[in-house]
Amino acid sequence: MEMLLAHPAIKAFMCGSLSGTCSTLLFQPLDLVKTRLQTLQGGVQPGSGRVGMMSVLLSVVRTERLLGLWKGVSPSFVRTIPGVGIYFSTYHSLKQHFLQDRRPAAVQAVLLGGGARTVAGVVMLPITVIKTRFECGRYRYASVCGALRSVCQTEGPAALFSGLMATLLRDVPFSGIYVMFYSQAKASLPQEISASPSAPLANFSCGILAGVLASLITQPADVVKTQVQVKPQLRTADAIRSVYTELGLRGFFRGAVPRSLRRTMMAAMAWTVYEQLMERIGLKS
């Protein structure tokens, strides 16, 4: 047992899970607001002055109280704790296998990030579907286990993998682009900053820059993914057509602000905490 826990991949899993837990708890309200914005009824036009990030946030607080902003946090935890752990342990294993301790080049960083996210995304997709349904407010599930059981009984197990293509089209490019920008930004830091006590803050700033760029590039896929998971009868192509017909090109960027804030801050915090924990236990991240 001790030998198993001492394995670098297990240590990376534990560090990743802890970092993901912290970031999920802090930024869950932004994810809920993003999901509500993306699942607004078609008759409500964004940009009308009535609908926006703040109006949705205030509406949730008014009707569901402050804790309503954390609706869906249970499936988020069930998804994040193992999901981020799987992501970082896969990333660490791939990096050690192919690069050892070398810094990845741009293309290598894209492949490492994308490969790790593919594994984590497929494994955790059923929980992602349940999390999205919790947050949208259209379903009344009592618990994560109850939701999984209800979906399997009423829609079949295949519904738990709805939005797989859109999820991969969103998450794999996001992770690949993020790791590329993040690793390149860190490499450009002066050595005196990288070796100073302010290194975590500098790394966090690099993470924010990488997160903003990656979030904006992958936002359309996130909108499509949400539509497919909330309305499982839709195929990916149907969801794309529906969003475009209803709202035009701007529909693919609905919820971009809360998602960019959340994904950027979560990724920056997760990577910073992960790297600090890995350094504390003597492993190169």
BELVENLIN-V101358 format. One record per residue. SS is DSSP state (@ for helix, = for strand, . for the rest). PHI is phi as a letter, one per 30 degrees, with the letter a starting at -180 (999 if undefined). D_FIRST is the distance of its C-alpha to the first C-alpha in Angstrom with 1 decimal. Layout:
ss->SS phi->PHI d_first->D_FIRST
ss->SS phi->PHI d_first->D_FIRST
This chain:
ss->. phi->999 d_first->0.0
ss->@ phi->d d_first->3.8
ss->@ phi->d d_first->5.4
ss->@ phi->d d_first->5.1
ss->@ phi->d d_first->6.3
ss->. phi->d d_first->8.6
ss->. phi->d d_first->10.2
ss->@ phi->e d_first->13.7
ss->@ phi->d d_first->14.2
ss->@ phi->d d_first->11.4
ss->@ phi->d d_first->13.1
ss->@ phi->d d_first->16.4
ss->@ phi->d d_first->15.6
ss->@ phi->d d_first->14.9
ss->@ phi->d d_first->18.0
ss->@ phi->d d_first->20.0
ss->@ phi->d d_first->19.3
ss->@ phi->d d_first->20.4
ss->@ phi->d d_first->23.5
ss->@ phi->d d_first->24.4
ss->@ phi->d d_first->24.4
ss->@ phi->d d_first->26.8
ss->@ phi->d d_first->29.1
ss->@ phi->d d_first->29.3
ss->@ phi->d d_first->30.3
ss->@ phi->d d_first->33.0
ss->@ phi->c d_first->34.5
ss->@ phi->e d_first->34.4
ss->@ phi->e d_first->38.2
ss->@ phi->d d_first->39.1
ss->@ phi->d d_first->37.3
ss->@ phi->d d_first->39.1
ss->@ phi->d d_first->42.4
ss->@ phi->e d_first->41.9
ss->@ phi->d d_first->41.2
ss->@ phi->d d_first->44.3
ss->@ phi->d d_first->46.5
ss->@ phi->d d_first->45.5
ss->. phi->c d_first->46.2
ss->. phi->d d_first->49.5
ss->. phi->d d_first->52.3
ss->. phi->d d_first->54.5
ss->. phi->d d_first->57.5
ss->. phi->c d_first->56.1
ss->. phi->c d_first->56.9
ss->. phi->d d_first->54.7
ss->. phi->i d_first->56.8
ss->. phi->d d_first->59.3
ss->. phi->j d_first->58.6
ss->. phi->c d_first->57.0
ss->. phi->c d_first->53.6
ss->. phi->a d_first->51.2
ss->@ phi->e d_first->47.9
ss->@ phi->d d_first->49.4
ss->@ phi->d d_first->51.4
ss->@ phi->d d_first->48.4
ss->@ phi->e d_first->46.4
ss->@ phi->d d_first->49.3
ss->@ phi->d d_first->49.8
ss->@ phi->d d_first->46.2
ss->@ phi->d d_first->46.5
ss->@ phi->d d_first->49.9
ss->@ phi->c d_first->49.0
ss->@ phi->b d_first->45.3
ss->. phi->i d_first->45.1
ss->@ phi->e d_first->42.9
ss->@ phi->d d_first->39.7
ss->@ phi->d d_first->40.9
ss->@ phi->d d_first->39.8
ss->@ phi->c d_first->36.2
ss->. phi->d d_first->36.8
ss->. phi->j d_first->34.1
ss->@ phi->d d_first->31.5
ss->@ phi->d d_first->29.2
ss->@ phi->d d_first->29.0
ss->@ phi->d d_first->28.8
ss->@ phi->d d_first->25.7
ss->@ phi->d d_first->24.2
ss->@ phi->d d_first->25.2
ss->@ phi->d d_first->24.4
ss->@ phi->e d_first->21.0
ss->@ phi->d d_first->19.3
ss->@ phi->d d_first->22.4
ss->@ phi->d d_first->22.5
ss->@ phi->d d_first->18.8
ss->@ phi->d d_first->19.3
ss->@ phi->d d_first->22.4
ss->@ phi->d d_first->21.1
ss->@ phi->d d_first->18.0
ss->@ phi->d d_first->20.5
ss->@ phi->e d_first->23.0
ss->@ phi->d d_first->20.8
ss->@ phi->d d_first->19.7
ss->@ phi->d d_first->23.4
ss->@ phi->d d_first->24.7
ss->@ phi->d d_first->22.5
ss->@ phi->d d_first->23.4
ss->@ phi->c d_first->27.1
ss->@ phi->c d_first->28.0
ss->. phi->h d_first->25.5
ss->. phi->c d_first->26.6
ss->. phi->d d_first->30.1
ss->. phi->d d_first->31.6
ss->. phi->d d_first->32.3
ss->. phi->d d_first->35.9
ss->@ phi->e d_first->37.4
ss->@ phi->d d_first->37.0
ss->@ phi->d d_first->33.5
ss->@ phi->d d_first->32.5
ss->@ phi->d d_first->34.1
ss->@ phi->d d_first->32.2
ss->@ phi->d d_first->28.8
ss->@ phi->d d_first->29.4
ss->@ phi->d d_first->30.9
ss->@ phi->d d_first->28.3
ss->@ phi->d d_first->25.4
ss->@ phi->d d_first->27.6
ss->@ phi->d d_first->28.5
ss->@ phi->d d_first->24.9
ss->@ phi->d d_first->24.3
ss->@ phi->d d_first->27.8
ss->@ phi->d d_first->27.8
ss->@ phi->d d_first->24.5
ss->@ phi->c d_first->25.6
ss->@ phi->e d_first->29.4
ss->@ phi->e d_first->29.7
ss->@ phi->d d_first->28.6
ss->@ phi->d d_first->30.9
ss->@ phi->d d_first->33.8
ss->@ phi->d d_first->33.2
ss->@ phi->e d_first->33.0
ss->@ phi->d d_first->36.3
ss->@ phi->d d_first->38.0
ss->@ phi->e d_first->36.9
ss->@ phi->d d_first->38.4
ss->@ phi->d d_first->41.6
ss->. phi->i d_first->42.9
ss->. phi->c d_first->44.3
ss->. phi->c d_first->41.7
ss->. phi->b d_first->41.1
ss->. phi->d d_first->37.6
ss->. phi->d d_first->36.2
ss->. phi->a d_first->32.5
ss->@ phi->d d_first->30.2
ss->@ phi->d d_first->29.4
ss->@ phi->d d_first->33.1
ss->@ phi->d d_first->34.0
ss->@ phi->d d_first->31.7
ss->@ phi->d d_first->33.3
ss->@ phi->d d_first->36.8
ss->@ phi->d d_first->36.6
ss->@ phi->d d_first->35.4
ss->@ phi->d d_first->38.1
ss->@ phi->c d_first->41.0
ss->. phi->b d_first->40.4
ss->. phi->j d_first->37.9
ss->@ phi->e d_first->34.4
ss->@ phi->d d_first->36.0
ss->@ phi->d d_first->37.0
ss->@ phi->d d_first->33.5
ss->@ phi->c d_first->33.7
ss->. phi->d d_first->37.2
ss->. phi->i d_first->37.7
ss->@ phi->e d_first->35.1
ss->@ phi->d d_first->37.6
ss->@ phi->d d_first->38.8
ss->@ phi->d d_first->35.3
ss->@ phi->d d_first->34.4
ss->@ phi->d d_first->37.8
ss->@ phi->d d_first->37.1
ss->@ phi->d d_first->33.5
ss->@ phi->d d_first->33.2
ss->@ phi->d d_first->36.3
ss->@ phi->e d_first->35.4
ss->@ phi->d d_first->32.1
ss->@ phi->d d_first->33.6
ss->@ phi->d d_first->36.6
ss->@ phi->d d_first->34.7
ss->@ phi->d d_first->32.3
ss->@ phi->d d_first->35.5
ss->@ phi->d d_first->37.5
ss->@ phi->d d_first->34.8
ss->@ phi->d d_first->33.9
ss->@ phi->d d_first->37.6
ss->@ phi->d d_first->38.5
ss->@ phi->d d_first->35.9
ss->@ phi->d d_first->37.1
ss->. phi->d d_first->40.6
ss->. phi->d d_first->39.8
ss->. phi->d d_first->41.5
ss->@ phi->e d_first->39.2
ss->@ phi->d d_first->40.3
ss->@ phi->d d_first->39.0
ss->@ phi->d d_first->35.7
ss->. phi->c d_first->35.1
ss->. phi->c d_first->36.6
ss->. phi->d d_first->35.1
ss->. phi->d d_first->36.6
ss->@ phi->e d_first->34.4
ss->@ phi->e d_first->32.4
ss->@ phi->d d_first->35.7
ss->@ phi->d d_first->37.0
ss->@ phi->d d_first->34.0
ss->@ phi->d d_first->34.4
ss->@ phi->d d_first->38.1
ss->@ phi->d d_first->37.2
ss->@ phi->d d_first->34.9
ss->@ phi->d d_first->37.8
ss->@ phi->e d_first->40.2
ss->@ phi->d d_first->37.8
ss->@ phi->d d_first->37.2
ss->@ phi->d d_first->40.9
ss->@ phi->d d_first->41.8
ss->@ phi->d d_first->39.0
ss->@ phi->d d_first->39.7
ss->@ phi->d d_first->43.4
ss->@ phi->d d_first->43.0
ss->@ phi->c d_first->40.7
ss->@ phi->e d_first->42.5
ss->@ phi->e d_first->44.6
ss->@ phi->d d_first->41.5
ss->@ phi->d d_first->40.0
ss->@ phi->d d_first->43.3
ss->@ phi->d d_first->43.3
ss->@ phi->e d_first->39.7
ss->@ phi->d d_first->40.5
ss->@ phi->d d_first->43.6
ss->@ phi->d d_first->41.9
ss->@ phi->d d_first->39.1
ss->@ phi->d d_first->41.6
ss->. phi->b d_first->44.2
ss->. phi->d d_first->42.2
ss->. phi->d d_first->45.5
ss->. phi->d d_first->46.0
ss->. phi->d d_first->45.0
ss->@ phi->e d_first->44.1
ss->@ phi->d d_first->47.6
ss->@ phi->d d_first->49.2
ss->@ phi->d d_first->47.4
ss->@ phi->d d_first->48.5
ss->@ phi->d d_first->52.1
ss->@ phi->d d_first->52.0
ss->@ phi->d d_first->50.9
ss->@ phi->d d_first->53.5
ss->@ phi->d d_first->56.3
ss->@ phi->d d_first->55.6
ss->@ phi->b d_first->55.1
ss->@ phi->i d_first->55.7
ss->@ phi->d d_first->53.6
ss->@ phi->d d_first->52.9
ss->@ phi->d d_first->51.0
ss->@ phi->d d_first->48.2
ss->@ phi->c d_first->47.8
ss->. phi->d d_first->47.8
ss->. phi->i d_first->45.1
ss->@ phi->d d_first->44.7
ss->@ phi->d d_first->44.9
ss->@ phi->d d_first->42.2
ss->@ phi->d d_first->39.9
ss->@ phi->d d_first->40.5
ss->@ phi->d d_first->40.0
ss->@ phi->d d_first->36.8
ss->@ phi->d d_first->35.2
ss->@ phi->d d_first->36.4
ss->@ phi->d d_first->35.1
ss->@ phi->d d_first->31.8
ss->@ phi->d d_first->31.1
ss->@ phi->d d_first->32.3
ss->@ phi->d d_first->30.3
ss->@ phi->d d_first->27.1
ss->@ phi->d d_first->27.4
ss->@ phi->d d_first->28.5
ss->@ phi->d d_first->25.7
ss->@ phi->e d_first->23.1
ss->@ phi->d d_first->24.6
ss->@ phi->d d_first->24.9
ss->@ phi->d d_first->21.2
ss->@ phi->d d_first->20.2
ss->@ phi->d d_first->22.7
ss->@ phi->d d_first->21.4
ss->. phi->c d_first->17.9
ss->. phi->i d_first->19.7
ss->. phi->c d_first->19.6
ss->. phi->d d_first->22.8
ss->. phi->d d_first->23.3
